[in-house]
């Protein structure tokens, strides 16, 4: 510029002696939003680009989001203070999503605890599908399709908790306690999170029909396996496949909303620089019959009242939900985790009321750092704390039984089904844990002769040759 006569020699000397950092702002000072909004805004940016093709960061527009600022702040407080939940240490992580079941709006989402204010738009575990959602998959993969396709005609339909192999294999399915209850109702099987009956039910439904049903709830696998009856593990790392807190909150919202599924929505309106605007919402699609949704809700109420989800129970609040626990392989226990006690990589809870659905994942960033002791209570307590906040001053009420069903005793029947059954295992609290969400899981110690003996709520997985990666496909029994 000096050579072209645009600046003087004095201006040139001043320019070359000025540090290049002058006038620059740090990332922290440039951010006009607090850390608790970072994960949510990352999803806003992604959804804007998906819906419009425009990059929010480089295109002039005003975007109106569906976040509830007070709920988002309260979720942050639950994560980052000891006022609501006693965390075992500062390293334990939590990821969760809360959805308004009536419209699919994501009102709050947070992917980690103790998120640094110096990080913008980092990994959001709330939408990642790289962890196993365990037995929270049973309602949507096994029992709901079985009711939808009339394989079962009541919540008192009988299943068989007896020695059982994955279909087409000689690999046994084990329950968390390595015991069997015999002939039990599907309500009790779900309440006590029995693995054998879940796989039996998926076999009756069929892999193709189960996959179609899951697709209607926004969840997909490249290939379905019978192990997916009790696990969300997949051979693909793409977020298109598997489960996340976002996907699970939206899927369970369909139970809460009479069978209507809506895609999770972060944005509701965009005003472009030319003054034009566009509104965004999902009208919803029917994922299941209203009768199916009601029967599943009725069964999952007992999970909180009598079963594995008692840590999330609130006696004054009509709600339903399901616990989940993943597990390590024998090889991981022996060579990496090296803890022969009661351990797991993931503990989960998904639950809902008539207004809100919430899915919670807990674990550690390094999957080989195990959850132990009181860490197993955290997922249910996070859910319970948030649902208390959302519902205590705005009671959502209970569900109304739709036409086509009737109640007899503790069970719900489709019209035409006869209320005759043998119920050898009445509703009762699980005997292995008191007031927790972890009774479905047991010690991950395993026999050298039975690859999944003594596993948790999900079956033991195939050995993982890469200890830094989650085993992508637990016991992939061929369809």
N, C-alpha and C positions, 0 to 999 in steps of 0.2 A: 504493500500500500504506500510505503514511503517512496519507493521507486517510481510509482505511478502518479505521485503528487497529491495523493488523497490525505496524507497526514504529514505533519512537520517533523523535523529531526527531533525536536523536544518531545513530541507526542510518541514518536517511535521508541525513544529511550525509556519513557515512562511505561509503555506497553510491555516491552520485553523484560522489564524488571518487576512486573506485577505477578505474584504467584497465581498459577492457573486455578487454584482452589478458591480464590476470592469470588464471592458472589454465588457460590454453590451452596445448596441446602442439603443437610443430612436427610436420609430416608425418613428418620424419625420425625424431624420437624416438618417434612413435606406432607406427612400423613395428616389428614384432617379428620380421622376417625379413630376411636379407641381400639385397643387390642382385641377386646371381646367381640368386635364386629368383623375382624379380619377373615375368618373362615367363611362367614355368611356372604360377605361381599365378593369373595372369590367365586362362589357359586352364582351370584348375581351376574358377574362378568361373563361366566361361561354360558348362562342361560340367555343372556342378551345376544351373544354371538350365535347360539343355536337357533334362536327365534327370528333374528333379523339379518344375520350375516355380518353385522357391524361389530367392531372392537370398541367397547365402551371407553377404553383408555385413550383412544385416538380419534374418536368421533364425537362431535358435539351433540349431546342429548341429555335430557333430564329423565332419570329412571326412578320410578316409585316402587318400593319393595314391599313385601308382605311381612317383614320382621316386626315383631312386637318388642319395642325397645325395653320395656320393663321386664318381660319374660326373658329376653336375651341377657340382660344384666343379672337377673336372678340365677339363671343357669350358670353364668360366670362365677357368681358368688358361691353356689353349691360346689363348683369344681375347686375353687381356689381359697376357700376358708374352711375352718373346722367347725363352723357354726351349725352345719347341717349333716355332714357326713364325716366320720372319723376314718381318714385314709391311713393305710399301714405305713406309707412313706411318701415322700415327695415325687418319687419316680413313677408311681402307678399312674396310668393314663386312663382317661375316660373320653368317649366320643358318643354323641347322641344327637338325635333329631326329633323335633316336636312338630306334628302336623295337625292342622285343623281338619277334622274328619269330614266336615260338610262341604269343603271346597278344595282341599288339597294344598292349601297355603302352608308353607313352611314358616312357622311363627318364631322359631328359634333353632339354632344349630351351633354346636361347638365341638371341635375336633380334638382338643387336648387341654390338659391342665398346664398352668404356669407358662403360657405362651409368651415368648419374648416380644417386646414392643419394637424390636429392631428387625423383625422378620415380617415381610409382607407377602401374602398370598403363597404361603408355604403349603406343605402337605396337609390336607384336611382329612383326617382319619374317619370323619363322620360319613364320607362318601366313598371311602376306599373299600374294596371287596377282598382284601388280602388276608382277612382273618375269618375264622370258622364260627358261624352262628349256631352251631350245635343243635340242640333240641328245640330251639325257637322255630326251626324249620318244620317240625312235625305237624303243627296245625295246617299249614298252607300246602305242604307236599303230600301228606298222607290222609289225614282225617277229613279235611274239608272236601277234597275231591271224592272221597268215598261216600260222603253224604250227598254231594252234588250229583253223582252218577248212580245214586240209589243202590249202592253196594250195602250200605247200612241204612236202616229205616228209622232208627231212634238212637238216642244217646245211651240207651241200655243195650245196644247190640253187643253180642259177645265176641270177644277175640281170645286168642289162645297164647298165654304167656308160658310157653313150654320150650324145651330145647329146640332150636330152629337154626337152619343154615341160610346164608344169603342164597337166594334162588339161583340155581344152576351151578352152585359151588359146594365144596365141603367145608367152607369157612363158617364157623359158628357165629351167631349174633349173641352178644352178651349184654345183659342188663348191668346197670352200674353196680349193683350189689351181688352180682353173680348168682342170683336166686330167681325163682319163678313163682308166680302167683296162680298159675293154672288158668281156668276160664274166668275172665273178668269182663266187665263192661268197658266200652271204649271211653266212657267218661272217666272211669277209674284208671284206665291205662294212660290217658293223657294227663290226668291229675298227678299221677305218680311217675310220669315220664318213663314208661317202659319202652325199651328199645326193640325188643322182640316183636311186640304187637305193632309197632310203627312200621317195621320192615314187612311184616305179614300184610299190613294194610296196603302199603305201596305195591306189593306184589299183586294184590287183588285189583287195585286201580289200574296198574299197568304203567310202564315208564312213559309211553307216548302221551297218554291222557294226563298224567301228572305234569309233564312238561308243558302241555297246552294250558292247563289250569294255572300253573305258575306264570306263564307268559302273560296271562290276563291280569296278573298282579304286579307286572313290571319286573319279574325275575326270570332269568334265563340261564341255561347251561349249554355249552357246546355239545355235550352229550350227557344224558341222564344215566346214573348208575343207582343200584339199590342202596348203596351206602349214603346216597343223598336223602334217604328217608330220615336220617338223623344227623346230617351234616351239610353245610353249604360249600364244602371244598370243591374246587374245580381245577381242571388242568390248565386253565387260562388265567393270566394275570390281568387281562383287560377288564376295566371297570364295567364293561357291558355284561359280564357274567358274574355269578355268585351273589352275595348279599352284603349289605352295608346298613348302617343305622338309617340312612335316608330311605333305602328300598324297603326295609322291614317296617318302618313307621308307616309308610304309604300302603304297604300290603295289608297290615293289620287294621288300618283305617277302613278298609273295605268291610271287615267284620263289623266294625262299629257303625257303619253307615248303610246297613241293609244290603250289602253285597256290591255296592258301587265303588269302583276303583277310579282314583284320580291321580294323575301324574303330579309329583311334588313341584310346586310353583314358588319361585323366589321373587318374581317380578309380577306386577299387576298393570303397570302402565308405563309407556315411554312417550315423551314429548320430544320431537326432533327439532333440529335447529331452524327448520323452515316453518315451524309452528304446527305442523301436523302431529297427530298423536295416534297411538295404537294401544288398545287394552289387551291383557292376556289373562286367560283362565282356562281351566280344563273342564269341559262339561261333564266328564265322567263316562265310563262304560260299565256295563254290568259284567262283573267278574264271576258272580255266583248268584244263585237264587236267594231271595230274602230269607227263606226257611233255612238254608244252609248257614247263612251268616248268624242267624239267631241261635241255632243249635250249637254252633261252635262257641259263641259267646257264653251260652249257658254252661257248657262244659268248662271253659276256661275261667269262669268265675270260681269254680271249685279248686282250681290250681292255687289261687290266692287264699281262699278260705281254709282249705284242708291239705293242700299238696305242697309242691316244691317251691311255690312262690309266696309263702307266708311272710317273708321279709318285706313284701310290698303291700301287704294287706292293710286296708283302712276300713274299719267296720261301718263307717257312715257313708262310704262312697261306692256306688255300683260301678264295678270295673272288672275287667278280665285281662288275662295275660298268660305268658309262658316264659319259663326260665330256659337257659341254655348253658352248657359247659362243654368246652372242647377238651382234648387230651393230647398227650405226647405219645410218640411211638416208643416201643421198647428200646430201640436204638438210641433215641434222643435221651431217654431217662438214664440209660447206662453210660453214654459217652459225653453228654453235654450238660444235662440238667443236674444229674448226680444227686438227686434228692428222692429218697425212697418213700417219703411221706405223701400226704394228700396234696397234690399239686395239679395245676392246669395252666395252659397258656391264655385261655379266654373264658371270661364269665359274662353272661349276657342276660338282659331282661327286656322283653317287649310287652307293653300293656296299653290299655286304652279305656276311655270312658265314652260317653255319647258325644263328647265334644272334641277330645284330643287323643291322639295316638303318639306314643313315645317309645323309641328304641334306644337302648343303652348298651354299649360295649365297654368292657373294662379289661385291662391287661397291661403289658409293658411294651415299649417300643421294640425292644429286643424280645422276640417271641420265646427265646430260650431262658428268659428270666421268668420264673414261675410265679403264679398267684399262690399264696399260701395263707393259712390261718384266716384272720378276719378279712382278708382281701376278697374272699368269696361273698361277703355280704354287701360289697360296695354297689354293684349294679342295681340291685333291688332298692337300696337306700337312696341312691340318686333319683331313681324313678319315683319312689314314694315321696321324697321331699318336693319334687317338682309338681307332682299331681296334687299334693296338699296345697301348694301355693296357687295352682290354677283353679282348684275346685272348692276350697273351703268357703269362699264368699260368692261363688257362682255355681251352685250345685247343678250338675247336668241332668239329674234324674236317671231313671232306669229305662231299659228297653221294653217295648211292648211286643208281645208274641204276635207274629203275623198269622194271617189265615193259612190254613193247610197244616197246622200243628195242634197238638193238645198235650197237656201235662198230666202225668200220672205219677204221684209220689215225687221222687227226686229226679225224674227223667222226663224228657220231651220226645214225643212220638210224631211221626208223620201220619196224617189222616189215613186210615186203612191199616196201619200197623197195630198188632195186638199187644197190649201191655202185659205180656207174660215173659218172665225171665227168671233166671237164677243168678243171684248176686252174692257170690261167696265172699267178696271183699268189699264191705260197706265203706262209705266215705269216712275217712279218718285222717288224722295228721300223720305225715310220714314219720316213721319211728327212728330214722337215722339222724335227723337233725331237728333242732328246735328253733322255730321262728327264723328260718333262713331260706335262701333260694338255692341251696347247694346240695340238697339231699339226693339229687339225681346223679351226682358224681361221687366216685369213690377213689381210693388210692390208685395211682397210675402204675403201681407195681404190676409186673406182668410175668406170666409163666414162660419158660423157655420153650415149652412144647405147644402152647396155645397162644398164637400171636396177639390176641386181644383179650386175654384173661385179665379180669380185675380192672377193666378200663372204666372211664367215666361215662357220663350220659351218652356220649358218642362212642362209636366203636373205635378200637385201636386202628391206627392208620398204617399204611405200608411204610417200610423204612425209608427215611429221607436221606438221600446221599449228600445233600447240601444243607448243613446245619443252619445256615443263615436264611434259608427259605422255608416257608410253610410247606408241609407235605401237600401237594396239590390235589391228590385224589385218594381218599381213604378207602382201602379195600375195594378197588373198582371191579366189583362183580359184573361180569358181562351181561348185558340185557338178554 
